[in-house]
């Protein structure tokens, strides 16, 4: 029951984190697309409608669609819609983009130029994140080999030697120690897989 309670309690946070991670990974490509649309000379509101209709970005499109729905359904102007979505989005990058667009549009700046600069910055960060993960993956592999491959083998050899001698560890027989060790190793493997899945950039 305690595990189920903790899982249910933390699920919204994990779901929000997962959405944020994928949104951030889609951002460089979406901003590049947005800059190309803005460069065609359409008004800013139409830029959002075109991106929302494209369906090329599964998660960040939901944030774009929220802007469009606030304009179409609630009668908000574009600046108010951008501020509202920026206030509630799980992604700091979306918030920064929308707030920046609000400033550029309200001051009559060059939206295309702003989006092009943001696209370059976002793409650079995207490449750096993947390079960092590629370098970290080697460290993760070494940790996994030492902790969850070599250590269990040594543990198994120790159990095999001590079991015939009838030894005990923490008051437990070798059979019970072996079962407990297998359970711990299984849990550590699951935890490691979850950690690597959360650490790696999404596809």
C-alpha positions in Angstrom: 0.0 0.0 0.0 2.8 2.4 0.8 4.5 1.8 -2.5 1.2 2.3 -4.4 0.5 5.5 -2.5 3.9 6.9 -3.3 3.6 5.8 -7.0 0.2 7.5 -7.3 1.4 10.6 -5.5 4.4 11.1 -7.6 2.9 10.0 -11.0 1.7 13.5 -11.9 5.2 14.9 -11.3 6.8 12.1 -13.4 4.2 12.7 -16.2 4.9 16.4 -16.1 8.7 15.8 -16.2 8.3 13.4 -19.1 6.2 15.9 -21.1 8.7 18.6 -20.3 11.6 16.5 -21.6 10.0 15.7 -24.9 8.7 19.2 -25.4 12.2 20.5 -24.9 13.6 18.0 -27.4 11.0 19.0 -30.0 11.6 22.8 -29.5 14.6 23.3 -31.8 12.7 21.8 -34.8 9.4 23.6 -34.0 11.1 27.0 -33.6 12.9 26.5 -37.0 9.6 25.6 -38.6 8.0 28.7 -36.9 10.8 31.0 -38.2 10.3 29.7 -41.7 6.5 30.4 -41.5 7.1 33.8 -40.0 9.5 34.6 -42.8 6.7 34.1 -45.4 5.1 37.3 -44.1 2.0 35.9 -42.4 0.7 37.6 -39.2 1.9 36.1 -35.9 -1.5 34.6 -35.0 -1.5 32.7 -38.3 2.0 31.3 -37.5 0.6 29.5 -34.5 -2.4 28.2 -36.4 -0.2 26.8 -39.1 2.1 25.1 -36.7 -0.8 23.7 -34.7 -2.3 22.2 -37.9 1.0 20.6 -39.0 0.9 17.8 -36.3 4.6 17.4 -36.7 5.4 17.8 -33.0 3.4 15.5 -30.8 3.9 17.3 -27.4 4.9 20.9 -28.1 2.0 21.1 -30.5 -0.3 20.8 -27.5 1.2 24.0 -26.1 0.8 25.7 -29.5 -2.8 24.4 -29.7 -3.5 25.9 -26.3 -2.5 29.3 -27.6 -4.8 28.9 -30.6 -7.7 27.6 -28.5 -7.5 30.6 -26.2 -7.7 32.9 -29.2 -10.5 31.0 -31.0 -12.6 29.9 -28.1 -12.0 32.5 -25.4 -11.5 35.5 -27.6 -8.1 36.3 -26.2 -5.7 38.4 -28.3 -2.4 36.7 -29.1 -0.3 38.5 -26.4 -2.7 37.5 -23.7 -2.9 33.9 -24.9 0.9 33.6 -25.0 1.2 35.0 -21.4 -1.5 32.6 -20.2 0.1 29.5 -21.7 3.6 30.6 -20.7 2.4 30.8 -17.1 1.2 27.2 -17.0 3.4 25.3 -19.4 5.7 22.6 -17.8 8.6 23.6 -20.0 10.8 26.5 -19.1 11.9 26.7 -22.8 8.4 27.2 -24.0 7.8 29.8 -21.3 10.9 31.7 -22.4 10.0 31.5 -26.1 6.4 32.7 -25.6 7.5 35.5 -23.2 10.1 36.6 -25.7 7.6 36.5 -28.6 5.3 38.6 -26.5 8.0 41.3 -26.0 9.0 41.3 -29.7 5.4 41.5 -31.0 4.3 44.2 -28.5 7.3 46.4 -29.4 7.0 45.9 -33.1 10.3 43.9 -33.4 11.3 41.5 -36.2 9.6 38.2 -35.2 11.4 36.3 -37.9 14.8 37.4 -36.8 14.0 36.6 -33.2 12.8 33.1 -34.0 15.9 32.4 -36.2 18.2 33.4 -33.3 16.2 31.2 -30.9 16.3 28.3 -33.3 20.1 28.5 -33.6 20.4 28.6 -29.8 18.0 25.8 -29.3 19.7 23.6 -31.9 23.1 24.2 -30.3 21.7 23.2 -26.9 20.1 20.1 -28.5 23.4 18.9 -30.0 25.3 19.6 -26.7 22.8 17.6 -24.7 23.2 14.6 -26.9 27.0 14.9 -26.9 27.0 15.1 -23.1 24.8 12.0 -22.9 27.0 10.1 -25.3 30.0 10.9 -23.0 28.0 10.0 -19.9 26.8 6.7 -21.4 30.3 5.3 -21.1 30.4 6.1 -17.4 27.0 4.5 -16.9 28.2 1.4 -18.6 31.2 1.2 -16.3 29.0 1.6 -13.2 26.6 -1.0 -14.4 29.4 -3.5 -15.1 30.9 -3.0 -11.7 27.8 -2.8 -9.6 25.3 -5.1 -11.4 27.5 -7.6 -13.3 30.8 -8.1 -11.4 29.4 -7.6 -7.9 26.6 -10.2 -8.3 29.1 -12.7 -9.7 31.4 -12.3 -6.6 28.3 -12.5 -4.4 27.2 -15.7 -6.0 30.7 -17.3 -5.6 30.7 -16.3 -1.9 27.2 -17.9 -1.4 28.3 -21.1 -3.2 31.4 -21.4 -0.9 29.7 -20.6 2.3 26.4 -22.6 1.8 28.0 -26.0 2.3 29.7 -24.8 5.5 26.4 -23.8 6.9 27.5 -20.2 7.6 25.1 -17.4 8.4 25.1 -13.7 7.5 23.1 -11.2 9.7 21.5 -14.2 11.3 20.1 -15.5 8.0 21.0 -18.8 6.3 22.8 -18.7 3.0 19.7 -19.7 1.0 17.8 -16.7 2.5 20.8 -14.4 1.9 20.9 -15.6 -1.7 17.2 -15.0 -2.3 17.5 -11.5 -0.7 20.5 -10.8 -2.9 18.6 -11.7 -6.1 15.7 -9.5 -5.1 18.1 -6.5 -4.4 19.9 -7.1 -7.7 16.6 -7.2 -9.5 15.4 -3.9 -7.9 18.8 -2.2 -8.6 18.5 -3.2 -12.3 15.0 -1.7 -12.5 16.2 1.5 -10.8 19.2 1.7 -13.1 17.0 1.3 -16.2 14.6 4.0 -15.0 17.6 6.3 -14.3 19.1 5.8 -17.7 15.7 6.2 -19.4 15.2 9.5 -17.6 18.7 10.7 -18.3 18.8 10.0 -22.0 17.4 12.5 -24.5 14.1 11.4 -26.1 14.0 10.3 -29.7 
